[in-house]
Amino acid sequence: MENLSGITPPKLKLQVSAKAKTFVVDTNVLLHDPQSIFKFADNNLAIPVEVLEELDAIKTEQSTERGRNARRVHRILSELLPDSRSMHEGVKLSTGGTLSVIINPYMADPALRDAPLMQKLRAVLADFGKKDNRIIAAALFIQESFPPPTILVTKDVNVALKARAVGLEAQDYLNDKVPEAIDEDAYREIPVTIYEIQRFCSEGEFSLSEADAESLYLNEYVLLRSDEGKTMPARYYGDGLVKRLRIPDSIKAPGGIAIRSRNLEQQFFMDALLDDSISLVTCFGKAGTGKTLLSIGCALHQTHDDRSLYDGVSITRPVMALGKDIGFLPGTMEEKMKPWLQPYFDALEVLMPSKPTKEPQFAAKKVSKKQQKKQPSALEASRQDTVTATHPGGGGPNGGGHHGPAAPMKPYERLIKSGLVEVEALCFIRGRSIARRFFILDEAQQLTPHEVKTVITRISEGSKIVLIGDPAQIDNPYVDSRSNGLVYCHNRMKGHALSAHVKLTKGERSKLAELAADLL
């Protein structure tokens, strides 16, 4: 760059490779992934000193993931840059690249503020009180000082646009993003002959050709289809072998109604949920496809007696508001969490209704009136139970207020009170070890890959975790459809014997919900 004013900035003493790229890392990248420092291969990595200032302001956030990540970055940098010399000259990384912290002399020295670089910046970015603008200025100085190319890596779209406006290349942090094409179809169809379909039905398994088996990953769900239009759902078990699904005609919560799958994709989902050998299930699905209802139904179906593998069901979700936040909620933790967890109470009400419905959603065949007269159902027995205290706001035997008649306890409330069903806040999961539980994490697309990793590593032997969500509905500003924890987890875990994945596309809530999910 030609210096028209005759002002020459000091040359850097940094030891960098002229054959590699130079990446300038924004604060949000380090907060998103503190280990990103080691994920730029053998390239040069430069961190503007303004990034350290932003991390310093964030590190005091004791109860947030951002605060923990900021402190983690500080510890990593303090180990890599132990003295003043390493700060000024940079250090070699184990990846083969270099790391350096940059102080922009155009900002530090008042005599350099009229240099052509600063004049160019002022024409576009007038306010250098903003840290984002100062980071862009530092990146331009690095571009001027280092061998090309220099690239600003940021997860802030606006910073990337401003950087490109001043002639600086900018990219998103792509290390934890999945490829753009992610399982566009819910399942794959494999052509077979009518005789192979018949053999599969009678024997329960079938060996695929080598060409068909090569494209499948372990525990992938497929549909075998003959030229005559006959079909059979199956699951790939590896070594070219597909087997028939192992699902009952219906499942039932204790004291509740029987439900069954309503389409092929739900059959796949139920097979994964009911298979003890699968410890991790990921499920994509738009609103109304039955993700939550089937997950809770299959979980309760497997925890209804003493012979079950699981001691209970745990249900949670990230606290992420839709639209404008209404502020802090009063009351105990249970009262604070109730609005966030209401969808699960709705699902439990469907599975275990307080009043019998004429056409319950996902219901199996009705029991005849003669059978009902012979023996009272568990649901009728559960509705006879009552609580000794009234609802919150009323009195009870141990509290104030007036004493009225005891309110009937809903069937699912008995499960929550007994501890069989646990609805909890995700923010308190760090440090726990969850044993012998069927763990359901809803709205997993709102989490970062690191947060999903934190949850999954809490799962002990004998437990199962189900991650469900819709990658198309994300309210978290720090993730997108390719970098959220749900999609990332599926992409990294697929093909392992302990994991399975299902995609639900057909809405079953109502015709209106299906139409809205597709068109709006």
MINU-376067 format. One record per residue (C-alpha): residue in three letters; residue number from 0; x, y negated, z. Coordinates in steps of 0.05 Angstrom, whole numbers. Example, Ala and Ser with C-alpha at 12.3 -4.5 7.8 and 13.67 -1.06 7.14 Angstrom:
% MINU-376067
  mise  bati      c1      c2      c3
   ALA     0     246      90     156
   SER     1     273      21     143
% end
This chain:
% MINU-376067
  mise  bati      c1      c2      c3
   MET     0       0       0       0
   GLU     1      29     -68     -20
   ASN     2      41    -115      38
   LEU     3      23    -185      12
   SER     4      36    -221      78
   GLY     5     105    -193      87
   ILE     6      85    -160     153
   THR     7     113     -91     161
   PRO     8      87     -45     215
   PRO     9     137      -2     254
   LYS    10     151      67     224
   LEU    11     129     128     263
   LYS    12     180     177     290
   LEU    13     133     235     283
   GLN    14     160     300     257
   VAL    15     108     324     208
   SER    16     107     371     149
   ALA    17     102     336      81
   LYS    18      72     399      49
   ALA    19      11     402      95
   LYS    20     -52     360     103
   THR    21     -60     311     160
   PHE    22    -125     316     198
   VAL    23    -148     259     243
   VAL    24    -195     286     296
   ASP    25    -255     247     322
   THR    26    -278     252     395
   ASN    27    -341     290     379
   VAL    28    -301     347     347
   LEU    29    -261     358     411
   LEU    30    -325     354     453
   HIS    31    -359     404     407
   ASP    32    -300     453     409
   PRO    33    -241     439     456
   GLN    34    -203     496     422
   SER    35    -208     461     355
   ILE    36    -137     436     366
   PHE    37    -113     506     349
   LYS    38    -158     516     289
   PHE    39    -125     473     235
   ALA    40     -75     526     215
   ASP    41      -6     498     195
   ASN    42     -31     427     182
   ASN    43     -14     363     218
   LEU    44     -64     342     272
   ALA    45     -67     269     295
   ILE    46    -110     244     353
   PRO    47    -120     168     358
   VAL    48    -109     141     428
   GLU    49    -181     113     425
   VAL    50    -204     186     428
   LEU    51    -170     193     495
   GLU    52    -207     131     519
   GLU    53    -274     160     499
   LEU    54    -257     227     532
   ASP    55    -238     190     595
   ALA    56    -307     158     598
   ILE    57    -342     224     587
   LYS    58    -301     268     635
   THR    59    -340     242     696
   GLU    60    -405     275     671
   GLN    61    -403     331     723
   SER    62    -466     368     704
   THR    63    -461     366     628
   GLU    64    -426     409     577
   ARG    65    -395     346     547
   GLY    66    -362     329     614
   ARG    67    -334     399     621
   ASN    68    -307     399     550
   ALA    69    -275     330     559
   ARG    70    -238     355     621
   ARG    71    -218     418     583
   VAL    72    -188     377     526
   HIS    73    -149     335     576
   ARG    74    -119     398     607
   ILE    75    -100     426     538
   LEU    76     -67     360     517
   SER    77     -30     353     582
   GLU    78       0     422     573
   LEU    79      19     410     500
   LEU    80      45     339     511
   PRO    81      81     342     578
   ASP    82     125     279     571
   SER    83     131     212     536
   ARG    84     177     238     482
   SER    85     129     291     460
   MET    86      73     239     458
   HIS    87     113     194     412
   GLU    88     145     247     367
   GLY    89      92     301     368
   VAL    90     100     375     382
   LYS    91      97     440     343
   LEU    92      36     483     353
   SER    93      33     558     356
   THR    94      -8     556     291
   GLY    95      52     527     253
   GLY    96      24     456     250
   THR    97      40     394     291
   LEU    98       1     353     342
   SER    99      11     280     357
   VAL   100     -26     223     393
   ILE   101     -26     159     351
   ILE   102     -27      87     375
   ASN   103     -47      41     319
   PRO   104       3     -17     317
   TYR   105     -46     -60     278
   MET   106     -90     -60     340
   ALA   107     -35     -62     392
   ASP   108       7    -119     362
   PRO   109     -29    -186     351
   ALA   110      24    -205     299
   LEU   111       0    -149     253
   ARG   112     -74    -165     255
   ASP   113     -70    -206     190
   ALA   114     -38    -149     151
   PRO   115     -73    -127      86
   LEU   116     -99     -64     119
   MET   117    -135    -103     173
   GLN   118    -162    -153     122
   LYS   119    -191     -95      82
   LEU   120    -223     -66     145
   ARG   121    -253    -132     168
   ALA   122    -289    -138     101
   VAL   123    -328     -74     117
   LEU   124    -322     -63     193
   ALA   125    -324    -130     228
   ASP   126    -332    -107     300
   PHE   127    -269     -74     326
   GLY   128    -298     -72     396
   LYS   129    -332      -7     374
   LYS   130    -290      55     386
   ASP   131    -315      86     321
   ASN   132    -287      28     280
   ARG   133    -221      31     318
   ILE   134    -215     106     304
   ILE   135    -227      93     230
   ALA   136    -173      39     232
   ALA   137    -125      87     265
   ALA   138    -140     139     212
   LEU   139    -124      88     157
   PHE   140     -58      72     191
   ILE   141     -42     146     192
   GLN   142     -60     152     119
   GLU   143     -12      95     105
   SER   144      44     126     147
   PHE   145      39     201     133
   PRO   146      47     239      67
   PRO   147     -21     249      34
   PRO   148     -74     275      39
   THR   149    -103     248     105
   ILE   150    -173     270     125
   LEU   151    -217     245     182
   VAL   152    -254     303     215
   THR   153    -318     280     249
   LYS   154    -387     307     266
   ASP   155    -416     237     264
   VAL   156    -448     227     196
   ASN   157    -447     151     203
   VAL   158    -372     150     219
   ALA   159    -359     194     158
   LEU   160    -398     145     114
   LYS   161    -361      85     140
   ALA   162    -294     120     131
   ARG   163    -310     135      58
   ALA   164    -331      63      48
   VAL   165    -260      40      65
   GLY   166    -226      93      22
   LEU   167    -214     147      73
   GLU   168    -233     219      61
   ALA   169    -279     247     115
   GLN   170    -304     318     129
   ASP   171    -347     354     179
   TYR   172    -315     405     227
   LEU   173    -330     470     191
   ASN   174    -294     522     234
   ASP   175    -358     545     269
   LYS   176    -405     535     211
   VAL   177    -433     595     176
   PRO   178    -432     601     100
   GLU   179    -487     562      65
   ALA   180    -524     624      41
   ILE   181    -549     660     103
   ASP   182    -597     718      91
   GLU   183    -646     682      47
   ASP   184    -690     745      45
   ALA   185    -721     776     107
   TYR   186    -698     845      85
   ARG   187    -669     882      26
   GLU   188    -705     932     -18
   ILE   189    -669     995     -40
   PRO   190    -696    1032    -101
   VAL   191    -704    1108     -91
   THR   192    -742    1163    -125
   ILE   193    -810    1189    -102
   TYR   194    -776    1255     -82
   GLU   195    -726    1218     -38
   ILE   196    -783    1181      -5
   GLN   197    -818    1247      10
   ARG   198    -754    1277      38
   PHE   199    -743    1215      81
   CYS   200    -814    1221     109
   SER   201    -805    1294     127
   GLU   202    -734    1292     154
   GLY   203    -733    1222     182
   GLU   204    -667    1203     150
   PHE   205    -635    1196      83
   SER   206    -565    1187      53
   LEU   207    -557    1128       6
   SER   208    -512    1125     -54
   GLU   209    -444    1095     -43
   ALA   210    -462    1033     -84
   ASP   211    -525    1019     -42
   ALA   212    -489    1032      25
   GLU   213    -431     985       9
   SER   214    -475     923      11
   LEU   215    -507     939      79
   TYR   216    -482     924     149
   LEU   217    -494     966     210
   ASN   218    -565     962     239
   GLU   219    -591     924     179
   TYR   220    -665     935     164
   VAL   221    -685     955      93
   LEU   222    -746     977      54
   LEU   223    -741    1039      11
   ARG   224    -784    1032     -52
   SER   225    -799    1081    -107
   ASP   226    -819    1065    -179
   GLU   227    -890    1089    -161
   GLY   228    -896    1034    -109
   LYS   229    -887    1079     -48
   THR   230    -848    1045       8
   MET   231    -817    1065      75
   PRO   232    -782    1019     125
   ALA   233    -715    1042     151
   ARG   234    -652    1021     189
   TYR   235    -581    1030     166
   TYR   236    -539    1070     216
   GLY   237    -473    1069     179
   ASP   238    -437    1121     136
   GLY   239    -490    1114      83
   LEU   240    -546    1139     129
   VAL   241    -614    1106     138
   LYS   242    -665    1129     189
   ARG   243    -738    1120     202
   LEU   244    -761    1066     252
   ARG   245    -775    1091     322
   ILE   246    -833    1049     346
   PRO   247    -898    1069     381
   ASP   248    -966    1054     352
   SER   249    -975     999     404
   ILE   250    -942     970     465
   LYS   251    -973     947     529
   ALA   252    -955     902     588
   PRO   253    -973     930     657
   GLY   254   -1047     916     667
   GLY   255   -1052     881     599
   ILE   256   -1078     895     530
   ALA   257   -1044     937     477
   ILE   258   -1012     900     419
   ARG   259    -982     926     354
   SER   260    -942     899     296
   ARG   261    -982     863     242
   ASN   262    -931     864     186
   LEU   263    -868     899     163
   GLU   264    -820     847     192
   GLN   265    -852     854     261
   GLN   266    -841     930     256
   PHE   267    -767     916     246
   PHE   268    -767     868     305
   MET   269    -802     918     351
   ASP   270    -753     973     331
   ALA   271    -694     929     351
   LEU   272    -728     907     416
   LEU   273    -745     978     438
   ASP   274    -678    1010     420
   ASP   275    -636    1020     483
   SER   276    -571    1026     443
   ILE   277    -578     954     418
   SER   278    -556     903     470
   LEU   279    -562     839     428
   VAL   280    -620     821     382
   THR   281    -622     756     342
   CYS   282    -686     735     307
   PHE   283    -700     677     259
   GLY   284    -773     658     249
   LYS   285    -816     598     236
   ALA   286    -872     577     283
   GLY   287    -927     629     292
   THR   288    -889     690     268
   GLY   289    -894     725     336
   LYS   290    -823     718     361
   THR   291    -840     700     433
   LEU   292    -901     744     440
   LEU   293    -869     807     413
   SER   294    -805     795     453
   ILE   295    -843     789     519
   GLY   296    -891     845     501
   CYS   297    -835     895     485
   ALA   298    -796     872     547
   LEU   299    -855     885     594
   HIS   300    -870     951     559
   GLN   301    -800     975     580
   THR   302    -804     951     652
   HIS   303    -872     977     675
   ASP   304    -850    1038     716
   ASP   305    -793    1066     759
   ARG   306    -763    1103     700
   SER   307    -749    1040     660
   LEU   308    -679    1018     643
   TYR   309    -690     947     664
   ASP   310    -708     919     733
   GLY   311    -745     860     703
   VAL   312    -752     807     649
   SER   313    -717     740     649
   ILE   314    -743     685     602
   THR   315    -709     618     590
   ARG   316    -700     563     540
   PRO   317    -657     499     533
   VAL   318    -690     435     557
   MET   319    -695     396     493
   ALA   320    -752     346     484
   LEU   321    -791     336     419
   GLY   322    -799     263     404
   LYS   323    -791     209     457
   ASP   324    -771     234     526
   ILE   325    -821     221     582
   GLY   326    -766     214     634
   PHE   327    -752     253     698
   LEU   328    -806     301     724
   PRO   329    -824     301     798
   GLY   330    -829     361     844
   THR   331    -791     425     857
   MET   332    -750     461     804
   GLU   333    -809     505     787
   GLU   334    -854     444     778
   LYS   335    -801     409     736
   MET   336    -792     469     691
   LYS   337    -866     485     682
   PRO   338    -878     439     621
   TRP   339    -817     469     587
   LEU   340    -837     541     602
   GLN   341    -911     535     587
   PRO   342    -904     573     520
   TYR   343    -884     635     559
   PHE   344    -943     629     606
   ASP   345    -987     623     544
   ALA   346    -955     687     516
   LEU   347    -965     723     582
   GLU   348   -1038     701     583
   VAL   349   -1047     732     514
   LEU   350   -1014     797     536
   MET   351   -1050     799     603
   PRO   352   -1114     758     595
   SER   353   -1153     737     656
   LYS   354   -1217     749     618
   PRO   355   -1228     802     565
   THR   356   -1230     774     494
   LYS   357   -1272     799     436
   GLU   358   -1215     797     386
   PRO   359   -1149     787     423
   GLN   360   -1090     768     381
   PHE   361   -1047     828     362
   ALA   362   -1097     874     398
   ALA   363   -1101     948     384
   LYS   364   -1165     988     376
   LYS   365   -1218     976     429
   VAL   366   -1234    1027     483
   SER   367   -1304    1055     480
   LYS   368   -1355    1036     533
   LYS   369   -1359    1108     558
   GLN   370   -1284    1109     571
   GLN   371   -1288    1043     607
   LYS   372   -1342    1069     654
   LYS   373   -1302    1131     673
   GLN   374   -1242    1094     702
   PRO   375   -1229    1021     717
   SER   376   -1171     993     677
   ALA   377   -1108     965     709
   LEU   378   -1128     897     683
   GLU   379   -1194     900     721
   ALA   380   -1158     923     784
   SER   381   -1108     866     779
   ARG   382   -1164     814     771
   GLN   383   -1192     836     838
   ASP   384   -1129     810     873
   THR   385   -1132     740     901
   VAL   386   -1082     692     930
   THR   387   -1087     668    1002
   ALA   388   -1067     597     984
   THR   389   -1102     550     936
   HIS   390   -1068     518     875
   PRO   391   -1017     462     886
   GLY   392   -1052     402     915
   GLY   393   -1101     443     956
   GLY   394   -1095     472    1025
   GLY   395   -1077     541    1049
   PRO   396   -1067     581    1112
   ASN   397    -999     549    1122
   GLY   398   -1011     480    1094
   GLY   399   -1056     419    1097
   GLY   400   -1117     402    1057
   HIS   401   -1186     431    1060
   HIS   402   -1197     505    1062
   GLY   403   -1237     530    1003
   PRO   404   -1249     599     973
   ALA   405   -1187     636     951
   ALA   406   -1170     625     878
   PRO   407   -1164     689     836
   MET   408   -1092     706     816
   LYS   409   -1079     713     742
   PRO   410   -1052     782     723
   TYR   411    -984     755     700
   GLU   412    -976     714     763
   ARG   413    -970     779     802
   LEU   414    -910     798     759
   ILE   415    -877     731     770
   LYS   416    -890     733     845
   SER   417    -861     804     850
   GLY   418    -799     783     812
   LEU   419    -811     830     754
   VAL   420    -817     769     708
   GLU   421    -768     713     721
   VAL   422    -776     647     684
   GLU   423    -715     604     697
   ALA   424    -675     543     677
   LEU   425    -617     555     629
   CYS   426    -574     501     661
   PHE   427    -561     544     723
   ILE   428    -536     606     687
   ARG   429    -462     591     690
   GLY   430    -426     637     737
   ARG   431    -482     689     741
   SER   432    -477     763     725
   ILE   433    -544     788     698
   ALA   434    -551     863     709
   ARG   435    -608     910     687
   ARG   436    -650     853     659
   PHE   437    -685     844     593
   PHE   438    -663     772     578
   ILE   439    -700     729     528
   LEU   440    -669     664     505
   ASP   441    -719     624     465
   GLU   442    -704     562     422
   ALA   443    -632     587     416
   GLN   444    -622     543     354
   GLN   445    -618     483     400
   LEU   446    -553     508     432
   THR   447    -481     500     409
   PRO   448    -440     563     394
   HIS   449    -402     552     459
   GLU   450    -466     549     500
   VAL   451    -492     613     468
   LYS   452    -425     646     483
   THR   453    -432     624     556
   VAL   454    -501     657     561
   ILE   455    -483     722     527
   THR   456    -421     732     569
   ARG   457    -466     731     631
   ILE   458    -500     796     608
   SER   459    -476     856     648
   GLU   460    -479     930     633
   GLY   461    -549     957     628
   SER   462    -579     890     605
   LYS   463    -606     868     538
   ILE   464    -608     797     510
   VAL   465    -655     772     454
   LEU   466    -640     706     420
   ILE   467    -699     677     381
   GLY   468    -712     611     346
   ASP   469    -723     574     281
   PRO   470    -660     545     249
   ALA   471    -704     497     210
   GLN   472    -729     463     274
   ILE   473    -670     431     310
   ASP   474    -676     371     357
   ASN   475    -604     374     383
   PRO   476    -564     319     348
   TYR   477    -498     357     356
   VAL   478    -516     419     316
   ASP   479    -549     433     248
   SER   480    -577     492     210
   ARG   481    -508     521     198
   SER   482    -472     505     263
   ASN   483    -524     520     317
   GLY   484    -512     576     367
   LEU   485    -566     623     341
   VAL   486    -542     624     269
   TYR   487    -469     626     290
   CYS   488    -481     685     337
   HIS   489    -516     725     283
   ASN   490    -461     710     233
   ARG   491    -405     732     280
   MET   492    -440     792     312
   LYS   493    -474     825     252
   GLY   494    -446     893     233
   HIS   495    -431     913     305
   ALA   496    -465     974     334
   LEU   497    -491     935     395
   SER   498    -527     881     354
   ALA   499    -585     876     305
   HIS   500    -617     819     268
   VAL   501    -688     808     242
   LYS   502    -719     750     202
   LEU   503    -794     738     209
   THR   504    -827     699     152
   LYS   505    -901     714     156
   GLY   506    -942     673     205
   GLU   507    -994     709     246
   ARG   508   -1018     655     294
   SER   509   -1071     627     248
   LYS   510   -1082     609     175
   LEU   511   -1075     535     193
   ALA   512   -1009     546     230
   GLU   513    -982     586     172
   LEU   514   -1001     533     122
   ALA   515    -971     477     165
   ALA   516    -906     515     175
   ASP   517    -899     524     100
   LEU   518    -922     456      73
   LEU   519    -907     403     127
% end
